[in-house]
Each structure stands twice: as C-alpha cells, then as structure tokens.
Amino acid sequence: MSSRNQEHGRTALASSQDLSARFEQEFGGAPDGIWQAPGRVNLIGEHTDYNEGFVLPFAIDRTARVAVAARRDATVRLLSTYGDQGVVTTTLDALQPGTAKGWTKYPLGVLWALRERGIAVPGVDLLLDSNVPLGAGLSSSHAIECAVITALNDITGAGLEAQEMVLATQRAENAFVGAPTGIMDQSASLRGSKGHAVFLDCRDQTASLVPFETEPAGLVLLVIDTKVSHSHADGGYASRRASCELGAEVLGVRALRDVEVADLAEAGALLDEVTFRRVRHVVTENDRVLQTVELLGGPGPAAIGPLLDASHASMRDDFEISCPELDLAVDASRANGAIGARMTGGGFGGAAIALTPADSEQKVRDAVAKAFAEAGFKAPEIFTVSPAAGAMRIA
C-alpha cells in the first residue's frame, strides 16, 4: 500500500491470514502470533494527564496490528505494509534513544524500554499493518507501541500487568522517541472496552469504565481529521508542559491536579499572564472531565455537548493549541447541528470530534467539507468512531 493512501486513511486491514502470508513471504517463516491495539479518541481531558489529573479517552475501531516472531539472535527486522521504506534491520545492542527514524522508533522504543526493565527480550521479525490515521491526533504511535508490547509480553512470558505496560510504553515515548507525553493514550489502548470510555486518574493509574454508547442516544461521534499533521516531539507540546510545571512550582503544589477552580482567583495574582492561562485550562479541564463522567452515568451522552464546547474554547484561548483548521471544523459542526465539538489530542493540528444527532450527520459532513474548501484548506477526512476493545492477541 502506498504512503499516499495511508495518509488519507483506510478502513480495511489485512486479514490475519493475509498478514501471516505476507510475513512468511518477507521473513521466511510463520509469525508466532498476531496482536492488535487500537488508536484512541479523547472524549475530554486534554493536557491533564501529565499534570496528574483526569482524562476520559476511549479505544476506537481503528487499530494497529503486528505479526511477530522471536528470533534466536539479537537481530531486529521491521517492515510495514504501507510506505516504501522496505525492511529496516538493526540489533538490540544498537538501540539508543534518538537514533531511530519514522514509524520504527515506536516498536524499537518498546524493545529498548523492556530491556531497560531487565526483561530478556529476543530479537524479532515484525510486520506492521495499521488503519489508524497518521498525525491525526488519534494516537497512531501509541497503537503501534501497545500492539508491540502486548506481543512481547506474551512472547517473553514477562507477565506485565496493564499498568506496567502503560509505564513501559510511556518510558519508550519519553526517553527513546523524545516526546514528553503522559499515560492517557497507552491506558486507553491497553485498557479500553467496547461501549465504554476509560475514566483514568493519572496520579495513581486508577481506571474505571464509564458507559459511552452514542447509537442508543440517537447520536454519532464524528472525527474530522484536518490533515494538519502534528508531532508531540515538536516544541509546542514541551513548552506547554514546562508552563504547567512552572505554574505548579509557583503555586506550591505537587501538580496542577491539586489546584481547584476556586483557587484560580488567587493563582492569578501569583502567576504571569501566560502561565496563568495555561494553568486555568488544566484546572477547568479537570473539572469538565469530572462533570462529563457524572453526566454519562446519569442523563447520558446527549447532555455533554456544552462541556465539549467549553473544552475547545479553553484549548483555543487559554492553552493556545488549536489552529484555524480545527477551529473551523468545530465551528462548522456546531453551526450545522452538532450538539458539542472540540479538538482532540495534543493539538497544533490533528482532529476534532463532533457529537452529532444521527439525522444531522450528513449535514455536518457536507458543511465541514464545504467550509474547508471555501477557506482553501486541504479536504478533511470525516468518519465515525465507536468505543472498541483494547489491545489483544487475535491469532
């Protein structure tokens, strides 16, 4: 499959049989198994995870799959079903932070992080297939990492619990890839459940499943991939995290999780204007997550629209991580029937979500596409997602 086609997304994955056949063709033997892990949409709770706060993501029905076989030596061979990179070959001993390129840094980072934990990881042959859109803020990278760590946990018999795999993949992201991300994406991918969102306390990794089914409520959740690519390894994400750490230090708290909405008036007198706005976003976003969880447990998803809208406004104005394409996607969705919309993911591009009555879905799709065309933006990809199961072995 061409990299161009992957850029524009696809809904179909190779079957397990076809992936096994391709693996055998490329590597000369059958895989030990095939594992998959989903991408995620964050329903609400952005940039709260590394502030030890609350998030509410869910695993989606777009996944990364890996066929993997352990080797008897320290060689690592990697191949993707899309793009033109060909087989990438390295060794376990050659793995060093910052040296891997492209998609390979995600599986290689997991190998490195597991070895760092003292787990006897063998060399592997690995074939990747994925239909999680790249750069859309749906966590395509973490889907790869979670599929790989699930495979290696099985192959090595390491017996890691979900929480330990979350921390190992975070270590791979932070130290090997160089992206200062939190634990939300891995937690959704590893702990997701069909028909539910994952309510995660990022301080202690306590997680509970919250019902989130749109169809019974007469709703759909649209993802609007703006095609504005982003990268967590870029400076915008790191600078926002640094502002949050500065805010916590000045306010004398362990993390911004410990600041309440009622404390913001006092905080405004202690912080510079930019740092205060960064802090205000995190504090109010935590509160919005808690409100959303409460509403989903009561009146249901039709009641959460205003919280999605408020979240986007906060990210646009206080955290300043939106972009014209994301704002247009949100505004056009809301003007044409969506009951709530927000950007999702780390920001600076990627995707927006729009919670929409099913009978308004086509109107919203058409309006967003028209608005992008009139603005001279690249045509967005628009599709629906549903809460799906987490990482697992499938063959």
N, C-alpha and C positions, 0 to 999 in steps of 0.2 A: 504493500500500500504506500502511496506517495505521501511525503510530508505535507504537501499541499492539502490533500484530502483530510489528513489528520487535523490540520489547522482548523478546518471548517467543521470538525466534529463528525462522528458517525454513531449510529445507534447499534450496529451489529458487531459482535465479537466473533472471532473464530470459535467453532465448537471445540470441545475438549479433544475429540478425535482428530480434528484438523490441526490443532495446536500440537498434539503429540506427534502427528505425522511430520509436521514441519520441523519439530525439534529433532526427530530421528534423522531427517534428511540433512539438517545442518550440523549436527553433533555426532552422528554415527551410532546412536543408541537411544533407548527409550528413556523418558524422564522418570524420576522417582515418584512424581505426582504433579498435580496442577493445583495451585492455590489462587484465591482471588481476594481482593479487598476493595471496598467501594470508595469513591470520592464522597464529598460531603457538601451540604449546604448549611450554612449557619443561619438558623432562623432569626436569632437575635443574640447579641452579646459580642460586640466586636472590640478587639484590643483590650479585653478584660482578662484574658487568660493569663498573660504574663504579669498581670497585676494581682494575681491570686484571687480573682473574682469568679463570677458565674458566667456560664455560656450555655446555649441551647441549640446545638447543631443536630443534624440527623444524617445518617448514611443515605446515599441516593442510589438509584438503579442505573448508575454508570460506574464501571469497575475497571480495575487493572488486574490482569491475570498473568501469572508466571508459571511456566513449566520449568522445573528444576531437577537436576541430577547432581548428586555428590560425586566428586572425583577422588582418586586415590593420591593425588598430588596437590600442590598449592596453587595450581593454575586456576584462573577465573576467566571464563569466556561468556560474553554477554552479547545478545542480539535482540533487536526489536523488530516487530512485524511491520513497522512503519518507518519511513525515512530511508535514507540511502547510506547510513553510516557503516553498515556491514558489521561483522563480528569484531568486538573490542576484546583484546586479550591483555591480561595483566596477571599479577601474582598477589597472594595475600600479603607477603612481606613488603610489597611495593606500595601498599595503601598508605597514603599520607594525606592529611587534611589539605584541601585547596588544590589538589592535583588533578582530580577527575573532571571531565567535561561533559556537558549535555546531560541527557537522562541517566547516564551510567553512574553519575555521582550519588544517586539515591540508593540503588542496590549496593554499591560499593561502600557507601557510608554505613549501611546496616551491617555489612560484614565487619567493617572496622570497629563499629561500636560493640558488637558482640565479642569480638576478640579482646577488646579493651576490658570487657567484663570477665575475662578469663574463660570464656566458653570456647571449647575446641571446635572451631569452625573449619570444615574442609574446603578445599577448592570446589568450585561448582561450574556447571554449564547452566545458563539461564536464558530463556526466551520469554520476552515480554509482549503482551498484547493488551491494549487499553482503549476504552472509548470514553474516558474522562477528558473533556476538552482541555487543551493545554493553555495555561496562562489566563484562565477564566475566573480564577478565584474559587474553584471547586475542588481544590486540593489534589490535583493530579499527581503531584510529587509524593504526598503522603500516602496516596493509594498504592503507589509502587512500593514505598517503604514498608507499608503494613502487609502487603501481599508477600514480600520477600521475608520479613521477619516471621510471619506465620509459617512459611515454608521451612525456614531454617530452624525454628523452634521444634517443628515436627522431625525434621531430618536428623538433628543433633540430639534429640531427646532432652533438650535443656530444661523443659518443664516450666518455662516462664509463664507467669500469670499475665493477664491483660495489662495490669498496672505497670509491670516491669517492662513489657514490650513498648508501652507508651513512652516510658522514660528512656529506653534504649534508642528508639527512633528520634526522640527529641534530641538526644545527645548527637546522633548522626547529623541531624539538621543544623544544630548549633555549632558543633566543633568541626565536622567534616565538610558539610556543604557551605557553612558560613552564614546561615540565616538565623537570626535571633528569635525564632518562633517559640510559642508556648506549647501546650499539650492538647489543645482542643481538637485539632484535625485528626491526630492519631487516635484520640479517645473515641471520636465519632466513628472512625473507620473500623476500629477493633471491637467496639462495644455496642454498635448500632443494632437495632431490632426493627423488623418490619412493622410499619404503622405507629412508630414511636419516635420522638426526639429524645436525645440524651441530655438530661439536666446534670451538668457537671460542675462541681465545686473544685476549682483549680488549685485551691490551697492544699487539700488533702486527697484529691482524686476521688472523693465520694461521688458516685454516679447513681442516678435513678432514671427509669424510663417514664416518659410523660406521653400520654396518648396524643398523637397528632395525625389525624386522618382527614384529608380535605374532601374526599368524594362524598361521604355521608352528609357533610355540611353543604353540599352543592357548590364546592369551590375547587379550583385548581391552583397549584403553585407554579407559576411561570418563571423560568430562568431566562434572563436576557443577557446573553454573552455579547458584550460590546465590541469584542475583538481588539480592545486596547490591552495589550499584553502588560503584565506586571511581573515583578520578581521580588520576593521577600529579601533576597540578598542585597538589594539596592539600598541606598542610603535613607530613603524616606521612612521606611519601617524602623530602622535602627534609631533614627533621630526622634521618632515618636516615643519609642521605648525609653530612650535617655531622658526625655522630658518627664515621663511618668516617674522614673526613678528619682529624678531631681525633686519633683513635687512631693513624693513620699518622704524624702530626706528632710526637706524644709518643714514639712508638717509633723515630723517626728513619729511616723508610723512605719511599721514593717513593710506594708504595701498599701496601695490605694484602696484595696478591698476594705481597709479599716476606716475609711472616711465615709461618713453618711451624707445624704443630701442636705440634712440640716446643718452640717458643718461647713458648707460651701461659702456662706457669707463670711465666716471668719477666715477661711482659707484665702479668699480674695484679697484680704489685707496683707497676707504674708507672701504671696507669690507674684512674680511678674505676670503681665497680661497674657502672654502666650502660654506659659506654663499653667496658669490658672485655667485657661480654656481646655487644654489637654486633660487636666485633672477633672474638670467638670464633666467632660464627655464620659470618662471612665466611671465616675461615681454615679451619674444619672443612668448610664447604660446598665450597670449592675442592677439598679433599681428596676429598670424596664424588663430585664430578664426575670426577676422575681415576680413582677406583675404578670408577665406572659405565662409563666408556669401556673400561676394561680388561675388565670382565665381559662387555660386549656383544661385544667381539672374541673372547671365549672361550666360556663356557657359554651366553651369550645372555640375553635379557630376563627369563627366569624367575628369574635369580639376583640381580636388582637390587632386589627388594622391600624388604629391610631398609634399604637406603640411602635409598629414598624415605621410609620411615617416620622415619628419623633426621633427614632434611632437614626434615620437617614439625615435628618436636619442637623443632628448633633455631629455626625461624622463629616458632614459637608462644612459646617460653620465652626465648630469647636476643635475637632481633630484635624480638619482640612486634609482628608484623604480621598475625597471624591474627585471627579473630573467631569468635564462638560458632557461626555457621552453617558456617564452614569446618571448625572442629574436629569438629562433629557429622557432617559429610559424610565426613571421614576416619575417624572412629571407627566409624561405622555400616558403612562399606565394609569396614574391616578385620575387624569382628566377624562379617561375613557372607560371607567368602570371598576378598576381595581380598588379593593377596599383598604389596601395598605401596600406600600412598596418601599424598598430600601436597597442600597448596595450591600453586597455580602462579600466577605473575605477581607483580606488585608488592605485593600484599597489601591489607589493610583491606577485604576483600570480594573479589568475583570468583569464581573457580572453583577446584575441587580436581580432581585426577586420581586414578583408582584403576586400578591394573594388576590385571586380574581374569581368572581362568580362564574361558574361553568358556562352560563349562557352569554357571558361577555368576553369569553376567551378570544374569539376570532376578532372582535372589535379592537381589543387591546393589542393583539398581534399586528393587525393592519395599521393601527395608529402609530405604534412604535416604529415599524418599518418605514412608514411614510415620513415621520418626523426625522429619522436618521437620514433618509435620502434628501430631504429638503435642507438639512443642515450641512450636507456634503460629507457626512461621516460614512465610514465603511458599514456595509449592511450587517446588522446584528444577527446572531443565531438565536432563535427563540424556541424553547422546548419546555415540556413539563417534567417534573420530577416527583417521585413519591418516596417516603421513608422506606428504606430497604434493610436487609440483614447485614451484619458486619462481616469481618474477614473470616474465611473458612477454606478448608480443603474441598475441592469439588471433583477430583479424580485421583 
